[in-house]
């Protein structure tokens, strides 16, 4: 079974107007102690995604594990370390068939039924959320709360990643509820290196 770090940083292209800014952000996160980064780009432009993914691989691929959101094909081309799929994306087993056994596969879930189904797949880790209200998605799923994290913990022995509205002020409570890791977008955007360092202090 894999081991996930306490902080799972998400690099969302929606917040950056240029590839150089996105790359700088990723480098600052790694400088702050992050060893697991997910590159997320919902624009659907495969060429731009691949360009940015390759840039991230070149800049931080030697020091951090890189996960690509949604696109198993681009994960292979960019030589990322894994792919993360949602409920409306490629099926977990189709993604596994593309990336093989050597790369990580993560699955997003939003309720107990989805968690049970995901636990029957070959996923390396499972995500539950949104734990709290979040502005990172235009149409977020219903909030599951701390109790949703506890429930998810009872349904799987795999590494559990909590996501959605998690900040430095509430992250410890999420870990205490059974999550192995917290995935964060918004609360890392300002001063990413310092923010990451503070997360790790909170999550010791």
PAZAPA-4460 file (N, C-alpha, C; in steps of 0.05 Angstrom, whole numbers, plus 32768, in hexadecimal, padded with zeros to 4 digits):
% residues 204
    n_x    n_y    n_z   ca_x   ca_y   ca_z    c_x    c_y    c_z   seq   type   mol
   8011   7FE8   8000   8000   8000   8000   8012   8019   8000     1      X     A
   8009   802D   7FF1   8019   8046   7FEF   8016   8056   8008     2      X     A
   8028   8069   800B   8027   807C   8021   8024   8098   8016     3      X     A
   800F   80A7   801E   800B   80C2   8014   8014   80D6   8029     4      X     A
   8020   80EC   8020   8028   8101   8034   8010   810F   803F     5      X     A
   8013   811C   8056   7FFD   812A   8063   7FF0   8140   8051     6      X     A
   8001   814D   8040   7FF7   8162   802F   7FF9   8159   8012     7      X     A
   7FE3   815B   8004   7FE1   8154   7FE7   7FDA   816E   7FD9     8      X     A
   7FED   817B   7FCE   7FEA   8195   7FC1   7FDF   8192   7FA5     9      X     A
   7FCB   81A3   7F9F   7FBF   81A3   7F84   7FC6   81BC   7F76    10      X     A
   7FD2   81B9   7F5E   7FDA   81CF   7F4E   7FC5   81D2   7F38    11      X     A
   7FB3   81E6   7F3B   7F9D   81E9   7F29   7FA3   81FF   7F15    12      X     A
   7FA4   81F7   7EFB   7FAB   820A   7EE6   7F97   8222   7EE4    13      X     A
   7F7F   821F   7EEF   7F6C   8234   7EED   7F75   824D   7EFC    14      X     A
   7F87   824A   7F0F   7F90   8261   7F1F   7FA9   826F   7F13    15      X     A
   7FB3   8265   7EFD   7FCC   8270   7EF2   7FC8   8277   7ED4    16      X     A
   7FD1   8290   7ECD   7FCD   8299   7EB2   7FE4   828F   7EA0    17      X     A
   7FFA   8288   7EAB   8011   827F   7E9B   801E   8266   7EA7    18      X     A
   802A   8256   7E96   8037   823E   7E9F   804E   8244   7EB3    19      X     A
   805C   825A   7EAE   8073   8260   7EC0   8069   8266   7EDC    20      X     A
   8051   8272   7EDF   8046   8277   7EFA   803E   825D   7F07    21      X     A
   8032   824B   7EF8   802A   8231   7F03   8043   8221   7F0B    22      X     A
   8058   8222   7EFC   8071   8214   7F02   807E   821F   7F1B    23      X     A
   807E   823A   7F1D   8089   8247   7F35   807A   823E   7F4E    24      X     A
   805F   823D   7F4C   804E   8235   7F62   8056   8219   7F6B    25      X     A
   8059   8207   7F58   8060   81EB   7F5E   807B   81EA   7F6B    26      X     A
   808E   81F9   7F61   80A9   81F9   7F6D   80A9   8203   7F8A    27      X     A
   8098   8218   7F8F   8096   8222   7FAA   8089   820E   7FBD    28      X     A
   8076   81FF   7FB3   8069   81EA   7FC4   807E   81D5   7FCB    29      X     A
   808D   81CD   7FB8   80A2   81B9   7FBD   80B7   81C3   7FD1    30      X     A
   80BE   81DD   7FCE   80D1   81E9   7FE1   80C5   81EA   7FFD    31      X     A
   80AA   81EB   7FFE   809D   81EB   8018   8099   81CF   8024    32      X     A
   80A2   81BB   8016   80A0   81A0   8021   808D   818D   8013    33      X     A
   807F   8196   7FFF   806C   8185   7FF1   807A   816F   7FE0    34      X     A
   8071   8157   7FE3   807C   8141   7FD3   8068   8133   7FC1    35      X     A
   804F   813D   7FC2   803A   8132   7FB1   8029   8149   7FA6    36      X     A
   802A   814C   7F8B   801B   8162   7F7E   8008   8156   7F69    37      X     A
   7FF0   8161   7F67   7FDE   815A   7F52   7FDB   8172   7F3F    38      X     A
   7FDF   816D   7F25   7FDB   8182   7F11   7FBE   817F   7F07    39      X     A
   7FAF   8194   7F09   7F93   8193   7F01   7F8E   81AA   7EED    40      X     A
   7F81   81A2   7ED7   7F7B   81B6   7EC2   7F61   81AD   7EB5    41      X     A
   7F4B   81BC   7EBB   7F31   81B5   7EB1   7F29   81C2   7E97    42      X     A
   7F3D   81D0   7E8B   7F37   81DE   7E72   7F31   81CC   7E5A    43      X     A
   7F3B   81B4   7E5C   7F37   81A1   7E46   7F4A   81A3   7E2F    44      X     A
   7F5C   81B6   7E31   7F70   81BA   7E1B   7F87   81A8   7E1F    45      X     A
   7F88   8191   7E11   7F9C   817D   7E16   7FB8   8187   7E10    46      X     A
   7FBB   8197   7DFC   7FD6   81A1   7DF4   7FE1   81B3   7E0B    47      X     A
   7FD0   81C4   7E15   7FD9   81D6   7E2C   7FDF   81C5   7E45    48      X     A
   7FCE   81B1   7E4A   7FD3   81A0   7E61   7FED   8192   7E5F    49      X     A
   7FF3   8187   7E47   800C   8178   7E44   8024   818A   7E46    50      X     A
   8022   81A2   7E3C   8038   81B5   7E3E   803E   81BC   7E5B    51      X     A
   8029   81C1   7E6A   802C   81C8   7E86   8036   81B0   7E97    52      X     A
   802B   8199   7E90   8032   8180   7E9F   8050   817A   7E9A    53      X     A
   8059   817D   7E82   8076   8178   7E7C   8088   818C   7E8B    54      X     A
   807E   81A5   7E8C   808E   81B9   7E9A   808F   81B3   7EB8    55      X     A
   8079   81AA   7EC4   8079   81A2   7EE0   808C   818A   7EE5    56      X     A
   808B   8177   7ED2   809C   8160   7ED5   80B9   8168   7ED5    57      X     A
   80C0   817B   7EC3   80DC   8184   7EC1   80E4   8193   7EDB    58      X     A
   80D2   81A4   7EE5   80D9   81B5   7EFB   80D9   81A7   7F16    59      X     A
   80C5   8196   7F1C   80C3   818A   7F37   80C1   816C   7F37    60      X     A
   80C2   8160   7F1F   80BE   8143   7F1D   80D3   8133   7F2C    61      X     A
   80EA   813F   7F30   80FF   8130   7F3E   80FC   8130   7F5C    62      X     A
   80EB   8141   7F67   80E8   8143   7F84   80CC   813E   7F8E    63      X     A
   80B8   813E   7F7C   809D   813A   7F85   808F   8126   7F73    64      X     A
   807D   8117   7F7E   806C   8104   7F6E   8056   8114   7F61    65      X     A
   8053   8111   7F47   8040   8121   7F37   8028   8110   7F2E    66      X     A
   8010   811A   7F34   7FF8   810C   7F2C   7FE9   811E   7F19    67      X     A
   7FDE   8113   7F04   7FCF   8122   7EF0   7FB1   811D   7EF5    68      X     A
   7FA2   8132   7EF6   7F85   8130   7EF9   7F78   8128   7EDF    69      X     A
   7F67   8114   7EE0   7F56   810B   7EC9   7F63   80FB   7EB3    70      X     A
   7F7A   8105   7EA9   7F84   80FB   7E8F   7F9A   80E6   7E92    71      X     A
   7F91   80CD   7E90   7FA4   80B6   7E92   7FB8   80B6   7E7A    72      X     A
   7FAE   80BE   7E63   7FBF   80BE   7E4B   7FD5   80D3   7E4E    73      X     A
   7FCE   80EB   7E57   7FE3   8100   7E5A   7FF5   80F9   7E71    74      X     A
   7FEC   80EB   7E85   7FFD   80E2   7E9B   8014   80D2   7E90    75      X     A
   800F   80C0   7E7D   8024   80B0   7E72   8037   80C1   7E61    76      X     A
   802C   80D2   7E50   803C   80E2   7E3E   804F   80F5   7E4D    77      X     A
   8044   8101   7E62   8054   8114   7E72   8065   8106   7E87    78      X     A
   8063   80EC   7E89   8072   80DB   7E9C   806D   80E4   7EB9    79      X     A
   8053   80E8   7EBE   804B   80ED   7EDA   804A   80D3   7EEA    80      X     A
   8046   80D5   7F04   8048   80BE   7F16   802D   80B2   7F1B    81      X     A
   8017   80BE   7F10   7FFD   80B2   7F15   7FE7   80C4   7F0A    82      X     A
   7FCE   80BA   7F0D   7FB7   80C9   7F03   7FA1   80C8   7F18    83      X     A
   7F91   80DD   7F19   7F7B   80DE   7F2C   7F61   80E2   7F1C    84      X     A
   7F4E   80D1   7F20   7F35   80D3   7F10   7F1D   80D8   7F23    85      X     A
   7F09   80E6   7F17   7EF1   80ED   7F26   7EDB   80DA   7F1E    86      X     A
   7EC3   80DF   7F28   7EAC   80CE   7F23   7EA3   80D0   7F06    87      X     A
   7EA8   80E6   7EF9   7E9F   80EA   7EDD   7EB5   80E7   7EC9    88      X     A
   7ECD   80DE   7ED2   7EE3   80DA   7EC0   7EE6   80BE   7EB6    89      X     A
   7EFC   80B7   7EAA   7F02   809C   7EA2   7EFF   8089   7EBA    90      X     A
   7EF5   8071   7EB5   7EF1   805E   7ECC   7F0C   8057   7ED8    91      X     A
   7F0C   8050   7EF2   7F26   8049   7EFF   7F35   8033   7EF1    92      X     A
   7F26   801E   7EE8   7F34   8008   7EDC   7F3E   800E   7EC0    93      X     A
   7F30   8020   7EB2   7F3A   8029   7E98   7F53   8039   7E9C    94      X     A
   7F53   804A   7EB0   7F6B   805A   7EB6   7F82   8048   7EBE    95      X     A
   7F7C   8034   7ECE   7F92   8021   7ED6   7F9D   8013   7EBE    96      X     A
   7F8B   800C   7EAB   7F94   7FFE   7E93   7FA8   800F   7E83    97      X     A
   7FA4   8029   7E84   7FB6   803B   7E75   7FD0   8040   7E84    98      X     A
   7FCE   8046   7E9E   7FE7   804E   7EAC   7FF7   8036   7EB7    99      X     A
   7FEB   801E   7EB8   7FF9   8007   7EC2   7FFA   8006   7EE0   100      X     A
   8009   7FF2   7EEA   8009   7FEE   7F07   801E   7FFF   7F16   101      X     A
   8030   800B   7F07   8046   8019   7F14   8040   8036   7F1C   102      X     A
   802A   8040   7F12   8022   805C   7F19   800B   805C   7F2C   103      X     A
   8008   8072   7F3B   7FF2   8075   7F4E   7FD8   807B   7F40   104      X     A
   7FC2   8070   7F4B   7FA7   8076   7F42   7F97   807F   7F5A   105      X     A
   7F8C   8098   7F58   7F7A   80A2   7F6D   7F5E   80A6   7F62   106      X     A
   7F4A   80A4   7F74   7F2E   80A8   7F6C   7F20   80BB   7F7F   107      X     A
   7F11   80CE   7F74   7F01   80DF   7F84   7EE6   80D2   7F8B   108      X     A
   7EDD   80D5   7FA4   7EC3   80CB   7FAC   7EB5   80E1   7FBC   109      X     A
   7E9A   80E0   7FBD   7E8B   80F5   7FCA   7E76   80EB   7FDD   110      X     A
   7E74   80D0   7FDF   7E60   80C5   7FF2   7E68   80A8   7FF7   111      X     A
   7E5B   809B   800B   7E62   8080   8013   7E60   806B   7FFC   112      X     A
   7E4B   806E   7FEB   7E48   805B   7FD5   7E60   805C   7FC2   113      X     A
   7E67   8074   7FBB   7E7F   8077   7FA9   7E98   806D   7FB6   114      X     A
   7E9B   8072   7FD0   7EB3   8068   7FDE   7EB4   804A   7FDE   115      X     A
   7E9D   803D   7FE3   7E9D   801F   7FE2   7EA4   8015   7FC7   116      X     A
   7E9A   8022   7FB2   7EA0   8019   7F96   7EBE   801D   7F90   117      X     A
   7EC8   8034   7F98   7EE4   803B   7F93   7EF7   8028   7FA2   118      X     A
   7EEE   801F   7FB9   7EFF   800C   7FC9   7F01   7FF1   7FBC   119      X     A
   7EF0   7FEB   7FA9   7EF1   7FD1   7F9A   7F03   7FD3   7F82   120      X     A
   7F0E   7FEA   7F7C   7F1F   7FEE   7F64   7F3C   7FEA   7F6B   121      X     A
   7F4D   7FEE   7F58   7F6A   7FEC   7F5C   7F77   8006   7F65   122      X     A
   7F67   8019   7F6D   7F71   8034   7F75   7F86   8031   7F8C   123      X     A
   7F9A   8043   7F8B   7FAF   8044   7F9F   7FA6   8055   7FB7   124      X     A
   7F96   8069   7FB2   7F8B   807A   7FC7   7F6F   8084   7FBF   125      X     A
   7F5F   808B   7FD3   7F44   8094   7FCE   7F41   80B0   7FDA   126      X     A
   7F32   80C1   7FCC   7F2D   80DC   7FD7   7F10   80E0   7FDE   127      X     A
   7F0B   80EF   7FF3   7EEF   80F4   7FFC   7EEC   8113   7FFE   128      X     A
   7ED5   811D   7FF5   7ED0   8139   7FF7   7EB7   8142   7FE7   129      X     A
   7EB1   815B   7FE8   7EBF   8170   7FF7   7EB8   816E   8015   130      X     A
   7ECD   8171   8025   7ECA   8170   8042   7EBC   8189   804C   131      X     A
   7EC5   81A0   8042   7EB9   81B9   8048   7EB1   81C7   802D   132      X     A
   7EA2   81DD   802F   7E9A   81EB   8016   7EB3   81F5   8008   133      X     A
   7EB3   81F4   7FEE   7ECA   81FB   7FDE   7EC3   820D   7FC7   134      X     A
   7ED5   821E   7FBF   7ED1   8230   7FA8   7EE1   8226   7F90   135      X     A
   7EEF   820F   7F93   7F00   8206   7F7E   7EF2   81F7   7F67   136      X     A
   7ED8   81F0   7F6C   7EC8   81E4   7F57   7EAF   81F4   7F53   137      X     A
   7EA7   81F8   7F3A   7E8E   8208   7F34   7E75   81FA   7F3E   138      X     A
   7E74   81DF   7F3D   7E5D   81D0   7F46   7E66   81B9   7F58   139      X     A
   7E6D   81C0   7F71   7E78   81AC   7F83   7E62   8198   7F8C   140      X     A
   7E6B   8180   7F94   7E59   816D   7F9F   7E52   8176   7FBC   141      X     A
   7E3D   816A   7FC7   7E35   8172   7FE3   7E4C   816D   7FF6   142      X     A
   7E4E   8180   8009   7E62   817E   801E   7E5E   8165   802F   143      X     A
   7E74   8156   8035   7E72   813E   8045   7E78   8143   8062   144      X     A
   7E87   8158   8067   7E8E   815F   8083   7EA2   814C   8090   145      X     A
   7EA9   8151   80A8   7EBB   8140   80B7   7EB0   8124   80BA   146      X     A
   7E96   8122   80BE   7E89   8108   80C1   7E8C   80F7   80A8   147      X     A
   7E8C   8105   8091   7E90   80F7   8078   7EAB   80EB   8075   148      X     A
   7EBF   80F9   8081   7EDB   80EE   8081   7EDC   80D5   8093   149      X     A
   7ECF   80D7   80AB   7ECF   80C0   80BD   7EC2   80A8   80B0   150      X     A
   7EAB   80AD   80A2   7E9D   8097   8095   7EAE   808B   807F   151      X     A
   7EBC   809C   8070   7ECD   8091   805B   7EE4   8081   8066   152      X     A
   7EEE   8089   807D   7F04   807A   808A   7EFB   805E   8091   153      X     A
   7EE2   805C   809A   7ED8   8041   80A1   7ED4   802F   8089   154      X     A
   7ED2   803B   8071   7ECB   802C   8059   7EE4   8022   8049   155      X     A
   7EFB   802C   8051   7F13   8024   8042   7F2C   8023   8053   156      X     A
   7F3E   8011   804C   7F58   8011   805A   7F6E   801E   8049   157      X     A
   7F66   8027   8031   7F7A   8034   801F   7F7F   8050   8029   158      X     A
   7F95   805C   8020   7F9B   8077   8027   7F83   8089   801F   159      X     A
   7F7B   809A   8032   7F64   80AB   802E   7F6C   80C9   802D   160      X     A
   7F65   80D5   8017   7F6B   80F2   8013   7F51   8102   8015   161      X     A
   7F51   8116   8026   7F39   8127   8029   7F3E   8141   8019   162      X     A
   7F29   814B   800D   7F2B   8163   7FFC   7F12   8174   7FFE   163      X     A
   7F16   818E   7FFA   7EFF   81A0   7FFA   7EFF   81B3   8011   164      X     A
   7F07   81CC   800C   7F05   81E1   8020   7F18   81DD   8037   165      X     A
   7F2D   81CD   8034   7F3F   81C8   804A   7F54   81DE   804C   166      X     A
   7F58   81E8   8064   7F6A   81FE   8069   7F7D   81F7   8080   167      X     A
   7F90   8209   8086   7FA2   8204   809C   7F93   8204   80B7   168      X     A
   7F7C   8211   80B8   7F6D   8212   80D1   7F5C   81F9   80D6   169      X     A
   7F55   81EB   80C1   7F44   81D3   80C6   7F51   81B9   80BE   170      X     A
   7F69   81BA   80B3   7F76   81A1   80A9   7F7B   818C   80BF   171      X     A
   7F83   8195   80D6   7F89   8182   80EC   7F70   8172   80F3   172      X     A
   7F58   817F   80F3   7F40   8171   80FA   7F39   815C   80E5   173      X     A
   7F40   8161   80CC   7F3B   814E   80B7   7F4C   8135   80BA   174      X     A
   7F65   8139   80C0   7F78   8123   80C5   7F6E   8113   80DD   175      X     A
   7F66   8121   80F2   7F5C   8114   810A   7F44   8103   8105   176      X     A
   7F35   8109   80F0   7F1D   80FA   80E9   7F22   80E1   80D9   177      X     A
   7F3C   80DD   80D2   7F43   80C4   80C4   7F50   80C7   80A9   178      X     A
   7F52   80DF   809F   7F5F   80E3   8085   7F7E   80E0   8088   179      X     A
   7F8A   80D4   8074   7FA8   80D2   8075   7FB5   80EB   8069   180      X     A
   7FA6   80F9   8059   7FB1   8110   804A   7F9B   8124   8045   181      X     A
   7FA3   813E   8042   7F90   8152   803A   7F99   815E   801F   182      X     A
   7F86   8160   800C   7F8C   816C   7FF3   7F83   8189   7FF3   183      X     A
   7F95   819B   7FEB   7F8F   81B7   7FEE   7F95   81C6   7FD4   184      X     A
   7F84   81D9   7FCE   7F88   81EB   7FB7   7F8A   8208   7FC1   185      X     A
   7F73   8213   7FCA   7F72   822F   7FCF   7F84   8239   7FE5   186      X     A
   7F87   822A   7FFB   7F97   8234   8011   7FB5   8232   800D   187      X     A
   7FBD   822A   7FF5   7FD9   822A   7FEE   7FE0   8240   7FDA   188      X     A
   7FCC   824E   7FCF   7FD1   8260   7FB9   7FE2   8278   7FC1   189      X     A
   7FDD   8283   7FD8   7FED   829A   7FE1   8006   8290   7FF1   190      X     A
   801D   829A   7FE9   8036   8292   7FF6   8038   8273   7FF8   191      X     A
   8039   8265   7FE2   8037   8248   7FE2   804C   823A   7FF3   192      X     A
   8065   8244   7FF3   8079   8237   8003   8073   8239   8021   193      X     A
   806D   8251   802A   8066   8256   8046   804D   8247   804E   194      X     A
   8039   8247   803C   8020   823A   8042   8024   821C   8045   195      X     A
   8034   8210   8033   8039   81F3   8035   8048   81EC   804F   196      X     A
   805C   81FC   8056   806A   81F8   806F   8058   81F9   8087   197      X     A
   8045   820C   8087   8032   820E   809D   801F   81F6   809E   198      X     A
   8017   81EC   8087   8006   81D4   8087   8015   81BD   8094   199      X     A
   802E   81B9   808D   803D   81A3   8098   8041   81A6   80B6   200      X     A
   8044   81BF   80C0   8046   81C3   80DD   802C   81BB   80EB   201      X     A
   8015   81C3   80DE   7FFB   81BD   80EA   7FF6   819F   80E9   202      X     A
   8000   8191   80D5   7FF9   8175   80D1   800E   8161   80DC   203      X     A
   8020   816A   80EC   8034   8158   80F8   8026   8143   8109   204      X     A
***
